[in-house]
Amino acid sequence: MTTAPPARPTRRGRPGYDLESLLAVAVKLFNERGYDGTSMEDLSRKLGITKSAIYHHVPSKQELLRLAVNRALDGLFEIVAELDSVDGRAVDRLEYLVRGSVRVLVDRLPFVTLLLRVRGNTKVERDALARRREFDHIVSELVTKAVDEGDLRPDIDPPTAARLLFGMVNSLIEWYRPRGGQSGDELAETVAAVAFDGLRVRSA
């Protein structure tokens, strides 16, 4: 009876790193040092591999940035895409969007952190900022409609309310740490309670 040759281990790309693990390390460095302050040499030293091994997966540092910020943006727009299936009024869709955005932030914290720190110095960053403005416009429209429907206080300027609302959500990156803290669902409940108890029209 012949003995079958030993199975070959699954190849993950160049020495021990696939694209996902490479991206995770890159995002960590970008958040620690800033995108502009991180070189491919820095990344290769951190990973313990050559720059050519990195280029096996991505053509440039900008591509790593694009993949990272899109991971955050795609999560947010996945929540936007679900809004049409949310029953109720504009305020219900707005609350759904806020809760979902908190969960995305918790699930993709390093990526959202990086997204919120881009300043438009590269085409990738400018594209990301354009998508952020599109998201902000959706939020502002929901606030305006909720005011028009009589569910949110009419004495609050809708664009200002939208900025303050997501300013609170975005501020979570400064202090939220997943280990030993609230879960994404618990944090979403807290944010929604604080925000909407102050925004909603109170019954007489």
Disulfide bonds with the S-S distance in Angstrom:
none
